Amino acid sequence: MAKLLYGCGLRLMECMRLRVKDIDFEQSQIIVRERKGEKDRATMLPSSLVHPLKEQIAYVRKLHERDVSQGYSSVELPFALARKYPNADHELDWQYIFPSDRHSTDPRSGIIRRHHLDPSGLQRAVKSAAKLACVDKPVSPHTFRHLFCHASLGSRV
């Protein structure tokens, strides 16, 4: 996840909310949906992340197949897509790239489904890694986005 934040310039929640269908290996890009301003955008997919993402999607596929066999294959869909595509919440393409390790009950609908990972886990991991690396400045997942933007500007900075 940290590599995605840095290598693609993603915000924390953009990374958490990535779905299988948002990764376009052929075009080497990631479609970031529901970003600030509620507009979609495309960002590059570094070649160094292709293999790890394919492995993660294979893990998600197995987890989803197990969920389907146990009757828990649903995932929350944005906006009115659940009405527009009534079976989409059960399809692999709509599953989160970084799913939670447990199911939870949706408080609005009462449906038991798998959500994405809690962002606090990545936040704690980044802070811990910064401490181990003896970084004296405040570090958070958003720091990677700033580093991505700075690196993208290259010598223009």
N, C-alpha and C positions, 0 to 999 in steps of 0.2 A: 504494500500500500504506500509506503514511504517513497519507493521508487516511482510509483505513478504520480504522486504529488510533485516530486521534483522533475521527473522526466517529461511530464505532460502539462505541468502547471495547473493541476487540479486543486480545487478547494477541498477541505476535509469532507464535507457532506456530498460534494460531487463525486468523490471517490467512493464513499459509502453507498451511494445510490446507483452506482453503475450496474447495468444489467447485461446479460449475455449478448443481447441484440445490439448493444451500444459499441461493441468492439468490432471493427472492420479490418480484418487482417489483410484482405486484398488491397485496400486503399491505404493501409498503414495509418489508420486514424481511429480516434475515439470520438463518438458523438456524446457530448455532455448535454444532458437534458435537465430541465427544471433549474437552470442556473439562475443567478441573480437577474432580475428583469424578466424572468419566465420565458426567455428565448433560448433556443438550442444553439450550440456552437460545436464546431469540429476542432480537434487538436491532434497533433501528431502522435503517433504510436512509435516510440523508439524501437529499433530492431532488437535491442537487448531485453525488451520486455515481452516479445512475442512468445518465446518458449514458456516463461513462467506463467503468462496469462493462459496459454493453451492448457497447461497443467492444472491451473485453477479452474478453468471451465470444465475439464474432465472430472475434477473433484465435485463441482457443482452438479454435473450430470448424474454422477453416482448418487449423490445425496438426494437429488430430485427424484430419481427412480425409486429410491428407498421410501421417500415421502409418499410417492404415488401409491406404492404397494401397501402403505399403512393408512392411506386415506387423507394424508396431509400434504397436498401438492399446491395449495393456494398461496399466492403472494399478492400483496396490495398493489393495485394499479392506480396510476395518477389520474386525477380529474374524473371525467365521465367515461373513461375507456372501458370500465367494467360493463357498462350498459351497451356500449358500441361493439365491443368484442367479448361476448359472454364467457368464452372458454379461454381467453388469453391468460388469465391468472393461473392456469394450470399448465401452460406451455413452458418449455425450457428457456426459450428466448427471453421471457420476462423475469426469470429468476435473477436474484442479485448475484453479482460476481463474488461478493464477500458476505455470504449468508451467516446468520447467527447459528450458534451450535445447538440452539434449542428452539422449540416452537413457543409461540405466545398467543394469548387471546386478544384479538382486536377489540379494544374497548367500545368502539362505535357499533360494530356489527356482531360481535360475539363469536366470530369465526376464528378457529385455531389455525394459525399460519406461521410461516417462517419469515422473519424480518431480516434486515441487514445487520451486520455487526454493530455493536454500540461504539460510537466514536471515542468514548473515554478510554478504551483499551489502546487505541493508536496514540492518543494524546499522552497517556502514561508511558508508553514505550519510547516515544520520541524524547520526552523529558528525561527518562532514565538513561537513554543512549547519550544524550548531551552531557549529563552528569558524569557518566563513565568516561567520556571523551574530554572531560575537564573544560568544557565550554563555559566561559564565565558570563555570557550574555543570555538573556531569556530566549528560549527556543520552544517552538510549538509546531504542529503540523503546517501551519500557515507560513512558517519560515521557508519551507521548501518551495512554495509558490513564489515568494520573493526571490529566492535564488534562481528559480527557473526564468523569471522575467529578467533578472539581471544578466543571466547567462545568454538569454535570447538577444539582448541588446549588444552583446559582445563588446567590440572596441568602441562603440558609440557612447559608452558610459563615461 
